[in-house]
Amino acid sequence: MEKLFLDKEITIDELCKGVEFQVDNDEVFSESENESYFDSDTFKTFKDEITDLENEYKPKLFSGAYEPFSVYKERMEPVTSDKKILKEVMKRGSGILIPDKSVVMMHYDAYLENQEEPFDSTRLRKRPYKFLFGDNNLLPGLELSIKTMKKDEMSRFLVSPDYAYGTMGCPPRIPPSAEILYEVEVLNFYDSKDAIEFEDIAPEERKKMSFEKVVAVYRCEHNMANDLFRKGLCKQAIARYRKAANMLQDVNVANEEEDEKRNVYLLKLYLNLTQSYITIQTPNKAIIYADLALRIQPKNPKGLYGKGYALLMISDYERAKHYLSLAKEEKPFDKSINEAITKLKQKQKQHYEWEKRYSKYALACSQRSDAANK
């Protein structure tokens, strides 16, 4: 295999432009295919979800370069025939190896030897890195490493300077002839490059895209948003759902069939946005998207439930009762709908008791005032 190396020094500016990973700056729910939408666990608080996410990524798997690289090498297997890229699987993935032209979402940490803190890390930036695999976005060693990975896999790679920053390194951060230890987690990948390419198209040109092309982008954005939501990254998921919804709203449809399909996709996005905003305790926005969903399908039980639940959150009890009752008519035995109705009755009872106490207190104050004025 031909050696890959840098024949001249690279500045930090050049590294940022062409080599260093960049965070996906889009602030980022498509409807799940199963019927567990109303599962009460769906609506746990955003704080709880972030706690779960932090627990998932505690450093029991990824701990930094605490050991000399020679120790890691003893338990690693070669990725390339020249043995200049070595691999240790920390958590096995599932499915197929990542194919070229896939949109990949991953976390990574990059270490120099005997370095406890990474010199580059998506985890520290708290955003996964998204890229189009196979388009030379990465250092050669890291790209060849990821080529061996599957969805949900977590692995450690030791990359020689020939596949990294070469004999020159990248002073002052990367010394000459430096081996790099990468710890990588593949969150997911999507067999589509449409979403990446869409971002490079001018806004006026996007509106001219065919319906089929826009749907391909929608599916990719939708899947990425779903993963973000499931990992507790609700705000980032919301941004992607909204982006996909705006894209579908702007696309020109050629016939009634395309218009019907667009409404199906928009319904899913509006329902997911309703759920996402409820999860992050933003009921007013949840109501807006529930209304949009109900315009498309007035008797949709998820839309009715979402609007009723959001109204309950803002103490609009009469309207909440109306929409939750309609949802119960559509799904009379749904656990979450019935739990919400029970919660509504409790809130109404508490509110009624508070009104009684307040009225009694106000009356007593008025009587004392009248007595004092006589």
C-alpha positions as CSV (number, residue, x, y, z in Angstrom):
1,M,0.0,0.0,0.0
2,E,1.3,3.4,-0.9
3,K,2.3,5.5,2.1
4,L,0.3,8.6,2.8
5,F,2.2,11.5,4.4
6,L,2.5,15.2,4.6
7,D,5.4,16.7,2.7
8,K,5.1,20.1,4.3
9,E,4.1,21.8,7.5
10,I,0.4,22.5,7.9
11,T,-0.8,25.6,9.7
12,I,-3.6,25.6,12.2
13,D,-5.8,27.6,9.7
14,E,-5.2,25.0,7.0
15,L,-6.0,22.2,9.4
16,C,-9.3,23.9,10.3
17,K,-10.2,24.2,6.6
18,G,-9.4,20.7,5.4
19,V,-8.5,18.3,8.2
20,E,-10.0,19.1,11.6
21,F,-13.6,17.9,12.2
22,Q,-16.3,20.5,12.3
23,V,-19.4,20.4,14.4
24,D,-22.7,20.2,12.7
25,N,-24.2,23.6,13.6
26,D,-27.8,22.8,12.7
27,E,-29.9,22.9,15.8
28,V,-31.5,19.9,15.6
29,F,-38.7,13.5,15.3
30,S,-40.3,11.4,12.8
31,E,-43.1,9.3,14.0
32,S,-42.1,5.9,15.1
33,E,-43.4,3.0,13.1
34,N,-44.7,1.3,16.2
35,E,-47.7,2.3,18.2
36,S,-45.9,3.2,21.4
37,Y,-46.3,7.0,20.8
38,F,-48.4,7.4,23.8
39,D,-46.1,5.6,26.1
40,S,-45.8,7.7,29.2
41,D,-42.1,7.4,29.2
42,T,-42.1,9.5,26.1
43,F,-42.9,12.5,28.1
44,K,-40.3,12.4,30.8
45,T,-38.6,15.7,31.3
46,F,-35.7,17.0,29.1
47,K,-33.5,17.0,32.2
48,D,-34.1,13.3,32.8
49,E,-33.3,12.5,29.2
50,I,-30.0,14.4,29.3
51,T,-29.1,12.6,32.6
52,D,-29.8,9.3,30.8
53,L,-27.6,10.4,27.9
54,E,-24.8,11.4,30.2
55,N,-24.9,8.1,32.0
56,E,-24.8,6.3,28.7
57,Y,-21.5,8.1,27.8
58,K,-19.7,7.8,31.2
59,P,-16.0,7.1,30.6
60,K,-16.1,3.4,31.5
61,L,-15.6,2.6,27.8
62,F,-13.6,5.6,26.6
63,S,-11.0,6.7,29.2
64,G,-8.3,8.6,27.3
65,A,-4.7,7.7,26.5
66,Y,-3.8,6.7,30.1
67,E,-1.6,3.8,28.9
68,P,1.5,3.9,26.6
69,F,0.5,3.2,23.0
70,S,2.7,0.1,23.1
71,V,0.2,-1.4,25.7
72,Y,-2.8,-0.7,23.4
73,K,-1.0,-2.3,20.5
74,E,-0.7,-5.6,22.3
75,R,-4.5,-6.2,22.2
76,M,-5.2,-4.5,18.9
77,E,-5.8,-6.1,15.4
78,P,-4.5,-4.6,12.2
79,V,-6.9,-2.8,9.8
80,T,-4.5,-2.5,6.9
81,S,-2.0,-4.9,5.5
82,D,0.9,-2.8,6.5
83,K,-0.3,-2.9,10.1
84,K,-0.2,0.9,10.4
85,I,-3.8,1.2,11.6
86,L,-4.7,-1.0,14.5
87,K,-8.2,-1.6,16.0
88,E,-9.7,-2.6,19.3
89,V,-13.5,-3.1,19.5
90,M,-15.0,-1.8,22.7
91,K,-18.7,-2.4,21.9
92,R,-19.8,-4.5,19.0
93,G,-22.2,-2.9,16.5
94,S,-25.0,-4.4,14.4
95,G,-25.9,-4.7,10.8
96,I,-23.7,-4.1,7.8
97,L,-20.4,-2.2,7.5
98,I,-20.8,1.4,6.6
99,P,-21.1,1.8,2.8
100,D,-19.6,4.6,0.8
101,K,-21.8,7.7,0.2
102,S,-23.6,7.2,3.5
103,V,-24.4,10.1,5.8
104,V,-22.6,9.1,9.0
105,M,-23.3,10.5,12.5
106,M,-20.6,9.7,15.0
107,H,-18.7,10.8,18.2
108,Y,-15.0,10.7,18.4
109,D,-12.1,11.7,20.7
110,A,-8.5,12.1,19.4
111,Y,-5.5,11.7,21.7
112,L,-1.8,12.0,21.6
113,E,0.3,9.5,23.6
114,N,0.2,9.9,27.3
115,Q,-2.5,12.5,27.0
116,E,-5.5,12.2,29.3
117,E,-7.5,15.0,27.5
118,P,-8.3,14.8,23.8
119,F,-6.9,17.4,21.4
120,D,-10.1,17.1,19.4
121,S,-13.5,15.8,20.6
122,T,-17.1,16.0,19.5
123,R,-18.1,14.9,23.0
124,L,-16.6,18.0,24.6
125,R,-18.5,20.1,22.0
126,K,-21.6,18.1,22.8
127,R,-22.6,17.6,19.2
128,P,-22.1,14.6,17.0
129,Y,-20.2,15.0,13.8
130,K,-22.1,14.4,10.6
131,F,-20.3,13.8,7.2
132,L,-20.7,12.2,3.9
133,F,-18.6,9.0,4.0
134,G,-16.3,8.4,1.1
135,D,-15.9,12.0,0.0
136,N,-12.4,12.4,1.6
137,N,-13.8,14.5,4.5
138,L,-11.5,12.8,7.0
139,L,-7.8,12.0,7.6
140,P,-7.0,8.8,5.6
141,G,-6.4,6.7,8.7
142,L,-9.7,7.7,10.3
143,E,-11.6,7.0,7.1
144,L,-10.1,3.6,6.7
145,S,-10.9,2.9,10.3
146,I,-14.5,3.9,10.1
147,K,-14.8,1.7,7.0
148,T,-14.5,-1.3,9.3
149,M,-17.3,-0.2,11.6
150,K,-21.1,-0.8,12.0
151,K,-24.0,1.0,13.6
152,D,-23.7,1.4,17.4
153,E,-20.1,0.2,17.4
154,M,-17.6,1.8,19.7
155,S,-13.9,1.1,18.8
156,R,-10.4,2.4,19.5
157,F,-7.9,2.9,16.6
158,L,-4.2,3.6,16.7
159,V,-3.2,5.4,13.5
160,S,0.4,5.8,12.4
161,P,1.7,9.2,11.2
162,D,1.7,7.9,7.6
163,Y,-2.1,7.9,7.7
164,A,-2.5,11.0,10.0
165,Y,-0.4,14.2,10.1
166,G,2.8,12.8,8.6
167,T,6.4,13.5,9.6
168,M,5.8,17.3,9.8
169,G,2.8,17.0,12.2
170,C,0.8,20.2,12.7
171,P,2.8,22.4,15.2
172,P,2.2,23.4,17.8
173,R,-0.7,21.1,18.5
174,I,0.4,17.9,16.7
175,P,4.1,17.1,17.0
176,P,6.1,15.6,14.1
177,S,5.6,11.9,13.4
178,A,2.8,11.6,15.9
179,E,0.7,8.5,16.3
180,I,-3.0,9.3,17.0
181,L,-5.4,7.3,19.2
182,Y,-9.0,7.6,18.1
183,E,-12.0,6.5,20.1
184,V,-15.0,6.4,17.8
185,E,-18.7,5.7,18.2
186,V,-20.9,5.3,15.2
187,L,-24.3,6.6,16.3
188,N,-26.0,5.8,13.0
189,F,-25.6,6.0,9.2
190,Y,-28.1,6.7,6.4
191,D,-27.6,5.3,3.0
192,S,-28.2,8.7,1.3
193,K,-26.1,11.7,0.4
194,D,-29.1,13.8,-0.6
195,A,-29.3,15.6,2.8
196,I,-25.7,16.7,2.6
197,E,-26.0,17.8,-1.1
198,F,-29.2,19.7,-0.3
199,E,-27.3,22.0,2.1
200,D,-25.0,23.2,-0.7
201,I,-27.9,24.2,-3.1
202,A,-29.0,27.8,-3.2
203,P,-32.4,28.5,-1.6
204,E,-33.9,29.6,-4.9
205,E,-32.7,26.4,-6.6
206,R,-34.1,24.2,-3.8
207,K,-37.7,25.2,-4.8
208,K,-37.1,23.9,-8.3
209,M,-36.1,20.4,-7.1
210,S,-38.4,17.5,-8.0
211,F,-40.8,16.2,-5.4
212,E,-38.9,12.8,-5.4
213,K,-35.6,14.5,-4.7
214,V,-37.0,16.5,-1.8
215,V,-38.6,13.4,-0.4
216,A,-35.2,11.7,-0.4
217,V,-33.8,14.6,1.6
218,Y,-36.8,14.5,3.9
219,R,-36.3,10.8,4.7
220,C,-32.6,11.3,5.6
221,E,-33.3,14.4,7.8
222,H,-36.3,12.6,9.4
223,N,-34.1,9.6,10.4
224,M,-31.4,11.7,11.8
225,A,-33.9,13.7,13.8
226,N,-35.4,10.5,15.2
227,D,-32.0,9.3,16.4
228,L,-31.3,12.7,18.0
229,F,-34.6,12.6,19.8
230,R,-34.1,9.1,21.1
231,K,-30.7,10.1,22.5
232,G,-32.3,13.0,24.4
233,L,-31.0,15.7,22.0
234,C,-34.5,17.2,21.6
235,K,-33.6,20.7,20.6
236,Q,-31.4,19.5,17.8
237,A,-34.1,17.1,16.7
238,I,-36.6,19.9,16.7
239,A,-34.5,21.9,14.3
240,R,-34.2,19.0,11.9
241,Y,-37.9,18.3,12.0
242,R,-38.6,22.0,11.3
243,K,-36.1,22.1,8.5
244,A,-37.7,19.0,6.9
245,A,-41.2,20.5,7.3
246,N,-40.2,23.9,5.7
247,M,-38.6,22.0,2.8
248,L,-41.8,20.0,2.2
249,Q,-44.0,23.1,2.5
250,D,-42.0,24.9,-0.2
251,V,-41.7,22.1,-2.7
252,N,-43.8,22.3,-5.9
253,V,-46.1,19.3,-6.3
254,A,-47.1,18.2,-9.8
255,N,-50.4,16.4,-9.1
256,E,-52.9,15.4,-6.4
257,E,-51.0,12.2,-5.6
258,E,-47.8,14.1,-4.7
259,D,-49.9,16.6,-2.7
260,E,-51.4,13.7,-0.7
261,K,-47.9,12.2,-0.1
262,R,-46.6,15.5,1.1
263,N,-49.5,15.8,3.6
264,V,-48.6,12.3,5.0
265,Y,-45.0,13.3,5.5
266,L,-46.0,16.7,7.0
267,L,-48.4,15.0,9.4
268,K,-45.6,12.9,10.8
269,L,-43.4,15.9,11.2
270,Y,-46.0,18.0,12.9
271,L,-46.9,15.2,15.3
272,N,-43.2,14.7,16.1
273,L,-42.7,18.4,16.7
274,T,-45.7,18.4,19.0
275,Q,-44.2,15.5,21.0
276,S,-40.7,17.1,21.1
277,Y,-42.0,20.5,22.4
278,I,-44.0,18.7,25.1
279,T,-40.9,16.8,26.1
280,I,-38.9,20.1,26.5
281,Q,-41.8,21.7,28.4
282,T,-42.8,24.2,25.7
283,P,-46.5,23.6,25.4
284,N,-47.5,26.7,23.5
285,K,-45.4,25.6,20.5
286,A,-46.7,22.0,20.9
287,I,-50.2,23.4,20.5
288,I,-49.2,25.2,17.2
289,Y,-47.9,22.0,15.6
290,A,-50.8,19.9,17.0
291,D,-53.1,22.3,15.2
292,L,-51.2,21.9,12.0
293,A,-51.5,18.1,12.3
294,L,-55.2,18.3,13.0
295,R,-55.8,20.5,9.9
296,I,-54.4,17.6,7.8
297,Q,-56.2,14.9,9.8
298,P,-58.8,16.2,12.3
299,K,-59.4,12.9,14.1
300,N,-55.8,11.9,14.4
301,P,-55.5,10.5,18.0
302,K,-51.9,11.6,18.4
303,G,-52.7,15.1,17.4
304,L,-55.7,15.2,19.7
305,Y,-53.8,13.8,22.5
306,G,-50.8,16.1,21.9
307,K,-53.0,19.2,21.9
308,G,-55.0,18.1,25.0
309,Y,-51.8,17.3,26.9
310,A,-50.2,20.6,26.0
311,L,-53.4,22.5,27.0
312,L,-53.3,20.6,30.3
313,M,-49.7,21.8,30.8
314,I,-50.9,25.5,30.6
315,S,-53.9,24.8,32.9
316,D,-56.5,25.3,30.2
317,Y,-58.5,22.5,31.7
318,E,-61.8,22.8,29.7
319,R,-60.1,22.8,26.3
320,A,-57.7,20.0,27.5
321,K,-60.8,17.9,28.5
322,H,-62.3,18.5,25.1
323,Y,-59.3,17.3,23.1
324,L,-58.4,14.4,25.4
325,S,-62.0,13.2,25.3
326,L,-61.8,13.2,21.5
327,A,-58.6,11.3,21.6
328,K,-60.2,8.7,23.9
329,E,-63.0,8.3,21.4
330,E,-60.5,7.3,18.8
331,K,-58.4,5.1,21.2
332,P,-60.5,4.3,24.2
333,F,-58.1,1.8,25.8
334,D,-54.9,3.7,25.3
335,K,-53.0,3.9,28.6
336,S,-51.4,7.3,28.2
337,I,-54.7,9.0,27.1
338,N,-56.5,7.6,30.1
339,E,-53.6,8.6,32.4
340,A,-53.8,12.1,31.0
341,I,-57.5,12.3,31.7
342,T,-56.9,11.1,35.2
343,K,-54.3,13.7,35.7
344,L,-56.6,16.3,34.3
345,K,-59.3,15.4,36.8
346,Q,-56.9,15.7,39.6
347,K,-55.7,19.1,38.4
348,Q,-59.3,20.3,38.0
349,K,-60.1,19.1,41.6
350,Q,-57.1,20.9,43.0
351,H,-58.0,24.0,41.1
352,Y,-61.6,23.9,42.3
353,E,-60.4,23.5,45.9
354,W,-58.0,26.4,45.5
355,E,-60.8,28.6,44.1
356,K,-63.0,27.7,47.1
357,R,-60.3,28.6,49.6
358,Y,-59.5,31.8,47.8
359,S,-63.2,32.8,47.6
360,K,-63.6,32.1,51.3
361,Y,-60.5,34.1,52.1
362,A,-61.6,37.0,49.9
363,L,-65.1,37.0,51.5
364,A,-63.5,37.0,55.0
365,C,-61.3,40.0,54.0
366,S,-64.3,41.8,52.6
367,Q,-66.3,41.3,55.8
368,R,-63.5,42.5,58.0
369,S,-63.1,45.6,55.8
370,D,-66.8,46.3,56.0
371,A,-66.8,45.9,59.8
372,A,-63.8,48.2,60.1
373,N,-65.6,50.9,58.0
374,K,-68.7,50.9,60.2
